[in-house]
Amino acid sequence: MRPAIDMIIRLYQYRMQATEGTTYIDPRFSSHYTGATSAGLVRGGYHFAHPDSSSGATQATFFLAHGGGWSNDGKTLPGMLDIEYNPNGATCYGLSTSAMVVCDPLTSPSS
């Protein structure tokens, strides 16, 4: 039964890009978000990360200010991070593993 429920959940949700790095805001985000809402879809934004340009905290703040917010309304998905290999240079943006994965002690599960 659970696979059928998971498939239904996937069919009625939509994710759209909201931001990228700390300089790009998708100009179509608002219309996509409104359209998904009008269609009755559970929707949410995602952020395309550029780990070599600024910290994760800086990018998260930018994302939250431009569409990455979440509300407990039953229609909004939590924000999502899209982080991919560097298509224009060194693998992992030339950063070490520890530089790529930074845990904020304020949001860590162990705090």
Sequence and secondary structure as in RCSB ss.txt:
>XXXX:A:sequence
MRPAIDMIIRLYQYRMQATEGTTYIDPRFSSHYTGATSAGLVRGGYHFAHPDSSSGATQATFFLAHGGGWSNDGK
TLPGMLDIEYNPNGATCYGLSTSAMVVCDPLTSPSS
>XXXX:A:secstr
 HHHHHHHHHHTEEEEEEEETTTEE TTHHHHHHHHHHTT EEEEEEE  TTTS HHHHHHHHHHTT    SSSS
B   EEE    TTSSGGGG  HHHH    TTT TT 
